[in-house]
């Protein structure tokens, strides 16, 4: 079994996830290594279908069928491997040591229960019954932490705006003060103003509580604002990782460069080449997962899987010389 890195809040090693499909078995996550250190935000970025949410849900043991974990380890706080726990052990750890901010806040909240009741239910499951006055004070403090008015506690989910619902989910995630929060595209389906509010809330929570966050998404602009380090995922593999500024300013993998080029900038329109949009056949997989779309692809890229390598914490999985300029 993989050995956890000392001091890591989450250390994922060799994670593999498979789905059974009518066309055969699909290896959706292929030997992913990922590390989150205390008090940092690590971004896991990639387009839809890259495997980022599947990897995170596998670590949390929330993977829906017909998916199953084939191998690897997800070690929490240098001790327990989440992939080896039974259901009862998982129930004790979820929310208390690791919590989830789901992608769809509306679908994650119970529509027939007031917000206050849902938060209290999370607390009582782990801590038992407590005096109502203490609980009221606690949930009000939680709402203050995420910038929500006290009156929202008495509301039902449908009475809240999209941004308010997302901040309710953040309040639930921090209710038991876990060491790790997995945020699965927390700003998706929100307008840009509300996205900023939610992003600032996550930063404030991180700074106030010292919690570590695994931030999943496809918005490279959001990652630039929030993440200390990023891992870029494509075709079930990590293709580049490193400090956020280093990866965004000096991308070493063609896919990372493609993601950056898709972001409009003043004086430079977004770039996208539809001729290179061929998708990978993940059932019959070999070689670099990005090779069907890469304009630098060689025969070696089709035949072999490049290893994730580099120096000074900036790694890429590409056969091209990482220092060579790509025209």
N, C-alpha and C positions, 0 to 999 in steps of 0.2 A: 504494500500500500504506500501511496505517496506520503512524504513527510512534510508536515506543516512548517512554514517559515516562522521562526521565532518572532513574536510580537504582532503577527498579522491578525486582523479581525476576521478576515475570510481568506482562505488559501485553497483555491481550486486547482487540482492537478489531474491531467489526463481524462477530462470529462468526455464521455461519449454517450450520445442519445440516438435511439433508433425509432423510426415509425414504420409500421407495417402498412403498405399501400397495395392497391390492386395491381400495380406494376412491379411490385417487389418491395424489398426492405430498403428504406431510405435512411442513410446515416446523416441525421440532421445536425449533429454536433460531433466534431471529430478531434478528439484529443486537445480540448481547450484547457489552457492554463491561465489563471486569473488570480490576482492578489489585491486585497484591499487593506490598507494600513490604518491604524487608529487616527481618527479625526480628519480623514481625507475623503474627497469625492472622486470616484473612479468612473469614467464614462465608458459605456459599452455601446458603440455606435455602428450602424449599418442599415442598409435598406430593408424593407419588408421581405421576409423569407431568408434573411441571412443567418438566423439561428440564435440571435441574441436573447430574445424572450424565452425561447425553449431552454437555453443554457441556464438562465436565472431560475426559471420555474423548476427545472430539474434539481438545482441546488436546494430549493425550498421544499422539495418533494410535493409540488403542486402540479406536476406534469399530467395533462389530461391523456386518456387513452386515445389511440392505441400506442402512444409513446412509452418507451421504457429506457431506463438508464442501463447501458451495457457495462460501464466501468468508470473508474476514476474515484476521486475523493473530493469532498467539500468540507474542509475543516474550519470550524468556528472557534475563534478565540484561542487558537493553538491547542485545543483539546478534543472536542467531540466532532466526529465525522457525521455530518447530517445525512449522508447517504446510507449509513449503517444503522440508523435508529428505527425503532418500531413506532407505531402510530401513537402510543401513549407517551413515549418519550418526546416525540415531535410536538405534541400538544402542549407540553410543559415549556418548550423552548420558543415556539412561535409566539409573536407579540412581545414576549418578555426579553428575549435575547436577539431575535431577528424579526423584523416586521416588514410588511409589504404595503407600498402605496400603489394600488392597482391602476391600470391604464384607463378603465372606464369607471369613473366615480359613481355615475348614476346607477349602473348595473351592479355595483358592489355594495351599495347601501340598501337596507331593507326599506321598501317603499311604505310599509304600514307601521313603522316604528319611528317615534321621534328621535332626533339626533342624540339627545342626552341619553336616552335609554340604550341606544346602540353602543355608545362609548362606555357607559357604566357596565354593560354586559361583558365587555372585554376585560375590564378591571376585575369584576367579581369572579370570573372564571379562574383567574390566576391568584387572586388575593382573598377570595371569600367575601362574606358580607361585612360591611363597615358602616359606621354611623353616617346617616344621610347628610348631616351637616358637613362632615369631612369630604364626602364625595362631591357635594355641590361646590365646595370651595375648590376642589381639585379640577373639576371639569371647566369651571370658569377660568381657572389659571391656564388650562390647556388652550382654551379658545383665545385668551389674551396672547398666548405664545404664537399662535398662527394668524393673529390679526382679525379674528371674527368677533362680532358683537355678542353679548350675553343672550340677547333675545333669540338668536339663532338656535340655541339649545332646545327651545320649545317647538321648533319647526319640524315638518316632515321634509324628506329629501326633495320632493317636487316643488317645494316652496323656495328653494335655494337656487342661486345662479350656478353656472358651471364652475366658476372659480371658487365659490363658497363650498360647493360639494367637494371639490378637490382638496380644499384646506381642512374640511372635516375629516377626510381620509388621512391627511397628514397628522391631525390631532390624535386620531385613533392609533396611528403608527407610533407616536411618541408617548402614548399614555403610560406605558410601563417602562419607559426609558431604556430601550434596547441599545445594544452596542452597534448594531448594523441595521440600516434601512435599505431595502431594495425598492427603488422608484422606477416603475415600468411606464415609460413615456408619460410622465405626470402632467405635461402641458399639451398633449395631443387634443385636438378638437376644441381648443380654446382660442379666442382671438388674441392678437399680439399684446394688447394691454394687460389682459388677464394672465397671459403667459408670463409676463414680467413679474406680476404680483406673486404668482406661485413660485417662480424661480427665486425671488428675493426671500420668500418665506422659507424655502429649503436652505438657503445660505444662512439665514438667521438661526434656524434650528441647529444647523451644524456648528455654528460658532458658539451658541449659547449652551448646548448640551455636549459638544465634543463627539457627536455621533458620526459614524462612518456611513457613507452613502454609495451604493452601487446604482448609478444613474443609467438607465437604458433608454435609447432614443435614436432618431435618425436626423435630428436637427443639429448640424455641426455648429451653428451659431450659438445655440444654447450650451453645448459642451464647452465652447470657448469661454463662455461667461462663468460657468459653474465648476467644471472639472479640473482637478489638480493633475490627473493623468487620464489618458484615454487608450482604449483598445479598440481597434477597427476590426469588424468581423464581416466576413463574406463567405458564402458557401459552406457555413458550418465551421470555419476555421478563423483564428485570429491571424490577420495578415499584417498588422502593424500595431505597435504599442509604444508608449513612452510618455514623457511629460507633455502636457497639452500644447504649450507654446512651441515646443520643439517639433512635435508632429505636424501642427498646422502651418508652421513657418517653413519647415524643411521636410515635407512628406517624402518618404522613400518608396512607397508602394504606389503603383499606378491607380489602384482603386481609391486610395486616400486622396490622391490628386483629383480624381474625378468627382469625389464628394465635395471637395473645396471649390472646384470650378462651377459646381451647380448653385453656389451661393452668389446671388447678385451683389455687386459692389458699385459704388459711385464711380462712374467713368468706365466701368467694365461690365458688359452684360453677362448673364449666366451662360455657361457653355454646356451643351449636351449634344453628343453625336449619336443619333438614333441608329446609325449603321452598326454601332458597336454594342447594341442592346440585347444581343443573344443571351439567353439564360442557360445556366448550367444544368445538365442532366444529373441530378444528385443520386439517382438510383444506380446508374452505371458510372461511378465516379473514379477518375484517376487524374493525376497531374494537378497543376495549380487550378483552383476553382475559378479564378478570374480569367484564365487563358482564352475562353471564347469571346471575351469582350475587350481584351487587351491589345492595343495596337503594337506593343513591343513583343508580343508572344513569339517564342521560338519553339522548335520541335521538342526541346527539352522541357519546356513548360507544359506541354501536352502529355508527356510521358512520366515526369517526375513531380513529386510534391516538394516544393522548396521549404527548407527548415526556417523557423523563426530565429533570426540571429542579428547581432549588431553589437554596439558598444555604448557605454554610459547610459544604459537604461532605455535607449531608443532602438527598438528591434523591428525588423521587417522580414516578411517571407517572400522574397523575390530574387530570382537568379541574376537580375541586372546588378551591376556594381552600384551599391547604395550611394556612392559619391559621384556617379556619372550623371551628367545633365541629360534629361530626356527631352528631346525636341518633339 
